[in-house]
Amino acid sequence: MSASSNQSQSGGMGCLTVMFLIFLTLKLCGVITWSWWWVCSPLLFSAGLISLILFGILVVSLYHFCTRKPRH
């Protein structure tokens, strides 16, 4: 058995992507009359969450950079 056969492949769509595709299909078929903002809200939520995490990393990095003691 080779080492590559023991590795599992991860991928596919996440829950928010599936929700978006369902909402999009329902909107295009005329089943729901939601605003496009609500149809795209799963994508907007995930983009906002990623932005919030990256902003948090930036703040922590800047804090550590500004509070470190200079080397002699």
Number of C-alpha atoms within 10 A of each C-alpha: 5 6 6 7 8 8 8 7 7 5 6 8 7 8 10 16 15 13 16 18 16 12 21 17 14 15 16 10 10 10 10 13 12 12 10 11 10 14 21 17 16 19 17 15 12 13 11 12 12 12 12 12 11 12 12 12 12 12 12 12 11 11 11 11 10 10 8 8 8 6 4 3
